[in-house]
């Protein structure tokens, strides 16, 4: 009697690599699916794709893709130094992003009203300040920021987010960053439990201009 072939075991190979331009469509779709709160997603996929692209081009940012069994399963973008990165956006990408943002606002009157009421003055003042700032040769000793991370729903609880977060922390530990900060939705809408399991410490809670509750976390790198 011929022995039965063993049932193949499911694999769970996770590889994290730098994000490239060809990954932007995937990252944009996943961002809109999983991180659809806030102003930037509300401006549409064209604006969001251009915004995510800046994390690839900026020397002060990190953009990562996680592949599970050879297929994209998540992404992460973050900054080594917020001021340097957003200064890069204003100087190198500001006109293109502004144009896409205006188009997004023109076709979305409710979003435009919310933007004018809650953010327009602050954004304009920040843009002027960053445009006049001189680019730094290297990031100063401050916290890096994990800006956005999302995992494909079918790949959650399989180590994809953990791998992305740990890879980012390992990369920024080689810079002048003394820690990593992030913000996630408070309560069940966010991922507080996930980050606490990874050793991140909750810092403060706050409510944003849209009335959403958020939790700030920090990971200390000074002893790593």
C-alpha positions as a Markdown table, in Angstrom:
| # | Residue | x | y | z |
|---|---|---|---|---|
| 1 | Unk | 0.0 | 0.0 | 0.0 |
| 2 | Unk | 1.4 | 3.4 | -1.0 |
| 3 | Unk | 1.9 | 5.8 | 1.9 |
| 4 | Unk | -0.2 | 9.0 | 1.8 |
| 5 | Unk | 1.7 | 12.2 | 1.0 |
| 6 | Unk | 2.0 | 14.4 | 4.1 |
| 7 | Unk | -0.3 | 17.4 | 4.1 |
| 8 | Unk | 1.8 | 20.5 | 3.3 |
| 9 | Unk | 2.2 | 22.8 | 6.3 |
| 10 | Unk | 1.1 | 26.4 | 6.0 |
| 11 | Unk | 4.1 | 28.7 | 5.8 |
| 12 | Unk | 4.4 | 32.1 | 7.4 |
| 13 | Unk | 7.6 | 33.7 | 6.0 |
| 14 | Unk | 7.7 | 37.4 | 6.6 |
| 15 | Unk | 10.2 | 39.6 | 4.9 |
| 16 | Unk | 10.5 | 43.4 | 5.4 |
| 17 | Unk | 12.1 | 45.5 | 2.6 |
| 18 | Unk | 12.3 | 49.2 | 1.6 |
| 19 | Unk | 9.2 | 50.5 | -0.1 |
| 20 | Unk | 9.7 | 51.4 | -3.8 |
| 21 | Unk | 7.5 | 53.5 | -6.1 |
| 22 | Unk | 5.8 | 50.4 | -7.5 |
| 23 | Unk | 4.5 | 49.7 | -4.0 |
| 24 | Unk | 2.6 | 53.0 | -3.7 |
| 25 | Unk | -0.7 | 51.7 | -5.2 |
| 26 | Unk | -0.8 | 48.9 | -2.6 |
| 27 | Unk | 0.2 | 51.2 | 0.3 |
| 28 | Unk | -2.4 | 53.8 | -0.7 |
| 29 | Unk | -5.2 | 51.2 | -1.0 |
| 30 | Unk | -4.3 | 49.7 | 2.3 |
| 31 | Unk | -4.1 | 53.1 | 4.0 |
| 32 | Unk | -7.6 | 54.0 | 2.7 |
| 33 | Unk | -8.9 | 50.7 | 3.9 |
| 34 | Unk | -7.4 | 50.6 | 7.4 |
| 35 | Unk | -6.5 | 54.2 | 8.2 |
| 36 | Unk | -9.3 | 56.1 | 6.7 |
| 37 | Unk | -9.7 | 58.7 | 9.5 |
| 38 | Unk | -8.2 | 62.2 | 9.4 |
| 39 | Unk | -7.8 | 64.8 | 6.6 |
| 40 | Unk | -5.3 | 63.2 | 4.3 |
| 41 | Unk | -7.4 | 60.1 | 3.4 |
| 42 | Unk | -10.4 | 62.4 | 3.0 |
| 43 | Unk | -8.5 | 64.3 | 0.2 |
| 44 | Unk | -8.5 | 61.2 | -2.0 |
| 45 | Unk | -6.2 | 58.5 | -3.3 |
| 46 | Unk | -4.2 | 60.9 | -5.6 |
| 47 | Unk | -3.2 | 63.1 | -2.7 |
| 48 | Unk | -2.5 | 60.2 | -0.3 |
| 49 | Unk | -0.3 | 58.4 | -2.9 |
| 50 | Unk | 1.8 | 61.6 | -3.4 |
| 51 | Unk | 2.0 | 62.0 | 0.4 |
| 52 | Unk | 3.2 | 58.5 | 0.9 |
| 53 | Unk | 5.7 | 58.9 | -1.9 |
| 54 | Unk | 7.5 | 61.6 | 0.2 |
| 55 | Unk | 8.6 | 58.9 | 2.7 |
| 56 | Unk | 10.5 | 57.2 | -0.1 |
| 57 | Unk | 12.2 | 60.3 | -1.4 |
| 58 | Unk | 13.0 | 62.1 | 1.9 |
| 59 | Unk | 16.4 | 61.5 | 3.4 |
| 60 | Unk | 14.8 | 61.9 | 6.9 |
| 61 | Unk | 12.1 | 59.2 | 6.4 |
| 62 | Unk | 11.8 | 55.5 | 6.3 |
| 63 | Unk | 9.3 | 53.5 | 4.2 |
| 64 | Unk | 8.9 | 49.8 | 4.5 |
| 65 | Unk | 6.9 | 47.0 | 2.9 |
| 66 | Unk | 6.2 | 43.6 | 4.6 |
| 67 | Unk | 5.7 | 40.6 | 2.4 |
| 68 | Unk | 4.1 | 37.4 | 3.8 |
| 69 | Unk | 4.9 | 34.3 | 1.7 |
| 70 | Unk | 5.9 | 36.6 | -1.1 |
| 71 | Unk | 2.9 | 38.8 | -1.2 |
| 72 | Unk | 2.6 | 42.4 | 0.2 |
| 73 | Unk | 0.9 | 42.2 | 3.6 |
| 74 | Unk | 1.6 | 45.6 | 5.2 |
| 75 | Unk | 3.5 | 48.9 | 5.1 |
| 76 | Unk | 5.0 | 51.3 | 7.5 |
| 77 | Unk | 6.2 | 54.9 | 7.0 |
| 78 | Unk | 8.0 | 57.0 | 9.6 |
| 79 | Unk | 10.4 | 59.8 | 10.1 |
| 80 | Unk | 13.9 | 60.0 | 11.6 |
| 81 | Unk | 13.3 | 63.7 | 12.3 |
| 82 | Unk | 9.9 | 65.2 | 11.8 |
| 83 | Unk | 11.1 | 68.8 | 11.2 |
| 84 | Unk | 13.6 | 67.7 | 8.5 |
| 85 | Unk | 11.2 | 65.5 | 6.8 |
| 86 | Unk | 8.3 | 68.0 | 6.5 |
| 87 | Unk | 10.8 | 70.7 | 5.5 |
| 88 | Unk | 11.8 | 68.3 | 2.6 |
| 89 | Unk | 8.1 | 68.0 | 1.7 |
| 90 | Unk | 7.6 | 71.8 | 1.6 |
| 91 | Unk | 10.7 | 72.5 | -0.4 |
| 92 | Unk | 10.6 | 69.6 | -2.8 |
| 93 | Unk | 7.0 | 68.4 | -3.0 |
| 94 | Unk | 4.9 | 71.2 | -1.6 |
| 95 | Unk | 3.5 | 72.6 | -4.9 |
| 96 | Unk | 2.4 | 69.1 | -6.2 |
| 97 | Unk | 0.9 | 68.2 | -2.9 |
| 98 | Unk | -0.8 | 71.5 | -2.5 |
| 99 | Unk | -2.3 | 71.2 | -6.0 |
| 100 | Unk | -3.7 | 67.7 | -5.3 |
| 101 | Unk | -5.0 | 68.9 | -1.9 |
| 102 | Unk | -6.8 | 71.8 | -3.5 |
| 103 | Unk | -8.4 | 69.6 | -6.1 |
| 104 | Unk | -9.4 | 67.2 | -3.3 |
| 105 | Unk | -11.0 | 70.0 | -1.4 |
| 106 | Unk | -12.8 | 71.4 | -4.4 |
| 107 | Unk | -14.7 | 68.2 | -5.1 |
| 108 | Unk | -15.4 | 67.6 | -1.4 |
| 109 | Unk | -17.1 | 70.7 | 0.1 |
| 110 | Unk | -17.7 | 69.2 | 3.5 |
| 111 | Unk | -14.0 | 68.3 | 3.8 |
| 112 | Unk | -13.1 | 71.8 | 2.6 |
| 113 | Unk | -15.2 | 73.4 | 5.3 |
| 114 | Unk | -13.7 | 71.2 | 8.0 |
| 115 | Unk | -10.2 | 72.0 | 6.7 |
| 116 | Unk | -10.8 | 75.8 | 6.7 |
| 117 | Unk | -12.4 | 75.7 | 10.1 |
| 118 | Unk | -9.9 | 73.5 | 11.9 |
| 119 | Unk | -6.6 | 73.4 | 10.1 |
| 120 | Unk | -6.0 | 76.0 | 7.3 |
| 121 | Unk | -4.3 | 78.7 | 9.5 |
| 122 | Unk | -2.1 | 76.2 | 11.3 |
| 123 | Unk | -1.0 | 74.5 | 8.1 |
| 124 | Unk | -0.2 | 77.8 | 6.4 |
| 125 | Unk | 1.8 | 79.0 | 9.3 |
| 126 | Unk | 3.7 | 75.7 | 9.6 |
| 127 | Unk | 4.4 | 75.7 | 5.8 |
| 128 | Unk | 5.9 | 79.2 | 6.0 |
| 129 | Unk | 8.1 | 78.3 | 8.9 |
| 130 | Unk | 9.4 | 75.1 | 7.4 |
| 131 | Unk | 10.0 | 76.7 | 4.0 |
| 132 | Unk | 12.3 | 79.2 | 5.6 |
| 133 | Unk | 14.2 | 76.7 | 7.7 |
| 134 | Unk | 17.6 | 75.6 | 6.6 |
| 135 | Unk | 18.0 | 71.8 | 5.9 |
| 136 | Unk | 20.0 | 70.0 | 8.6 |
| 137 | Unk | 23.0 | 67.9 | 7.6 |
| 138 | Unk | 21.9 | 65.2 | 10.0 |
| 139 | Unk | 18.8 | 64.7 | 12.3 |
| 140 | Unk | 19.1 | 66.1 | 15.7 |
| 141 | Unk | 18.9 | 63.9 | 18.9 |
| 142 | Unk | 15.1 | 63.6 | 19.2 |
| 143 | Unk | 12.4 | 61.0 | 18.8 |
| 144 | Unk | 11.8 | 59.4 | 15.5 |
| 145 | Unk | 8.1 | 59.0 | 14.6 |
| 146 | Unk | 6.3 | 55.9 | 13.4 |
| 147 | Unk | 3.8 | 57.9 | 11.3 |
| 148 | Unk | 1.5 | 55.2 | 9.7 |
| 149 | Unk | 1.4 | 51.4 | 9.8 |
| 150 | Unk | -1.3 | 49.1 | 8.4 |
| 151 | Unk | -1.5 | 45.3 | 7.8 |
| 152 | Unk | -3.8 | 43.5 | 5.4 |
| 153 | Unk | -6.7 | 42.2 | 7.5 |
| 154 | Unk | -6.2 | 38.6 | 6.5 |
| 155 | Unk | -2.5 | 38.8 | 7.6 |
| 156 | Unk | -3.2 | 40.2 | 11.1 |
| 157 | Unk | -2.1 | 38.3 | 14.2 |
| 158 | Unk | 0.6 | 36.6 | 12.1 |
| 159 | Unk | 3.6 | 38.7 | 13.1 |
| 160 | Unk | 3.5 | 41.2 | 10.2 |
| 161 | Unk | 2.9 | 44.3 | 12.3 |
| 162 | Unk | 5.5 | 43.2 | 14.9 |
| 163 | Unk | 8.1 | 42.6 | 12.2 |
| 164 | Unk | 7.5 | 46.1 | 10.6 |
| 165 | Unk | 7.6 | 47.9 | 14.0 |
| 166 | Unk | 10.8 | 46.1 | 15.1 |
| 167 | Unk | 12.5 | 46.7 | 11.8 |
| 168 | Unk | 11.7 | 50.4 | 12.0 |
| 169 | Unk | 13.0 | 50.6 | 15.5 |
| 170 | Unk | 16.2 | 48.8 | 14.5 |
| 171 | Unk | 16.7 | 51.3 | 11.6 |
| 172 | Unk | 16.2 | 54.4 | 13.6 |
| 173 | Unk | 18.3 | 53.2 | 16.5 |
| 174 | Unk | 21.3 | 53.7 | 14.1 |
| 175 | Unk | 20.4 | 57.4 | 13.7 |
| 176 | Unk | 20.5 | 60.1 | 16.3 |
| 177 | Unk | 17.0 | 59.3 | 17.6 |
| 178 | Unk | 16.8 | 58.6 | 21.3 |
| 179 | Unk | 13.3 | 57.1 | 21.0 |
| 180 | Unk | 10.4 | 56.4 | 18.8 |
| 181 | Unk | 6.9 | 58.0 | 19.2 |
| 182 | Unk | 3.6 | 57.1 | 17.6 |
| 183 | Unk | -0.1 | 57.9 | 17.9 |
| 184 | Unk | -2.9 | 55.4 | 17.7 |
| 185 | Unk | -6.6 | 55.7 | 18.1 |
| 186 | Unk | -7.6 | 55.3 | 21.8 |
| 187 | Unk | -9.6 | 52.3 | 22.9 |
| 188 | Unk | -10.9 | 49.5 | 20.7 |
| 189 | Unk | -10.6 | 51.7 | 17.5 |
| 190 | Unk | -6.8 | 51.6 | 17.9 |
| 191 | Unk | -3.9 | 49.3 | 18.5 |
| 192 | Unk | -2.8 | 50.2 | 22.1 |
| 193 | Unk | -2.7 | 46.6 | 23.2 |
| 194 | Unk | -0.5 | 45.6 | 20.3 |
| 195 | Unk | 2.1 | 48.3 | 21.1 |
| 196 | Unk | 2.1 | 47.6 | 24.8 |
| 197 | Unk | 3.0 | 44.0 | 24.1 |
| 198 | Unk | 5.9 | 45.2 | 22.0 |
| 199 | Unk | 7.2 | 47.2 | 25.0 |
| 200 | Unk | 6.0 | 50.7 | 24.0 |
| 201 | Unk | 4.9 | 52.9 | 26.9 |
| 202 | Unk | 1.6 | 54.9 | 26.8 |
| 203 | Unk | 2.3 | 58.6 | 27.4 |
| 204 | Unk | -0.8 | 60.8 | 27.0 |
| 205 | Unk | -4.3 | 60.8 | 25.6 |
| 206 | Unk | -5.9 | 63.7 | 23.7 |
| 207 | Unk | -8.8 | 64.6 | 21.5 |
| 208 | Unk | -8.1 | 66.0 | 18.0 |
| 209 | Unk | -9.9 | 68.7 | 16.0 |
| 210 | Unk | -12.3 | 66.1 | 14.6 |
| 211 | Unk | -13.3 | 64.9 | 18.1 |
| 212 | Unk | -11.4 | 61.6 | 17.8 |
| 213 | Unk | -9.6 | 60.3 | 20.9 |
| 214 | Unk | -5.9 | 59.3 | 20.5 |
| 215 | Unk | -3.2 | 57.6 | 22.6 |
| 216 | Unk | 0.4 | 58.6 | 22.3 |
| 217 | Unk | 3.1 | 55.9 | 22.8 |
| 218 | Unk | 6.9 | 56.0 | 23.1 |
| 219 | Unk | 9.7 | 53.4 | 22.8 |
| 220 | Unk | 12.9 | 54.3 | 24.6 |
| 221 | Unk | 16.0 | 53.6 | 22.5 |
| 222 | Unk | 18.6 | 55.0 | 24.9 |
| 223 | Unk | 19.3 | 51.6 | 26.4 |
| 224 | Unk | 19.1 | 49.5 | 23.2 |
